């Protein structure tokens, strides 16, 4: 099992390019199953979850064509089996996203209940209830969701999400694209990745309005046609490198990003003392060697502060001037990285869903263990500004969400290397 060794103390300085967004790429790949012809998708990040989804397609009889830049062409007409097996699905929660497209396009699907990061309850009930509202008959048997469409096509539905769900919104929106009549989805997720998926569906001929608001209207069509599409940049990867630069007092220019979808994060970085300049697809951050100031953060659905940046800001507060509180409202088990940060000397007190962080001048390098994707990012950030060496174990978590993280950090001057386990 690979590990990262990071020697702290180097001030990050330089320029990097942001990869495509994993959380947009996965639903977009799933949506290719809806098409009546070949579809080309570019700007895919080179990540384990992406290769798992591509492998899943291969198991189903689809033979994707991939070039050296990981642009992919998928022709779903070659599909041979409508089963998403447990041995693949168990590693990736996003695999549930093939359920809606498969049952809408091919009339049936058998998808194993998904796995993924252990950061709290993320039930699939909303996906099931939304599809049932469209006439799908669903049975959960032996750990598999077995779905069968009504005769003809899925029927339109008016569906209210009891809780805001990104993947739930995406799955039902994809299914509704091929349903008969008008579907209205309420209390939908507003995340940019949902909008990117809607734009991809529209590029294939879907009729969708309201993506990015809490009500999405879909007028179903009989078929979707071939299209080419470029995945949006990853806002969480962008935010992570900005925080990493801020804790080291450094300077960074980030290309191929979108500052308009990071406003909550950029505002908190400005509060922390960062000087930030943005343009259409670039962000430049400068700390001028200063130590950050503590900030208070409360996570909430987009456009508020993202839960996927919570761990990184705990690391920022750990070495900042003053005391900051971080309140997590999305997932109930997302402070697992705090125990590892304590090993590095961080002063963090957890009370329910609130972490109270009192900044200290310097963390100390220590052996630590990643527990989930964003927690692993927080450990990397803390290691970059710690005294001495930090050994981070179980970094397969970070490889699920960050493309070439050690190479990009090395470009910025970090002392980081990967060692095989």
Protein Blocks (a to p, Z undefined) as FASTA:
>chain_A
ZZddddehiaceddddddddfklmmmmmmmmmmpcbdcddehiacdfklmmmmmmmmmno
pacdddfkopacddfklpfbfcdcfklmmmomklmmmmmmmmmmnopacddddedddebj
adfklmmmmmmmnopacddeehiacddddehiadddddddfbacfklmmmmmmmmmmmgc
jdddehiafbfklmmmmmmmmmnopacehihiabdcddddfbdcdddddddddfklmmmm
mmmmmmnopacddehiafklmmmmmmmmmmnopacdddfkbccddekhpacddddddddd
dfbdcfklmmmmmmmmmmmgcjdddddfkbmclmlmmmmmmmnopacddehjaccddddf
bdcddddddfbfklmmmmmmmmmmpgcjdddehklmmmmmpghklmmmmmnopacddddZ
Z
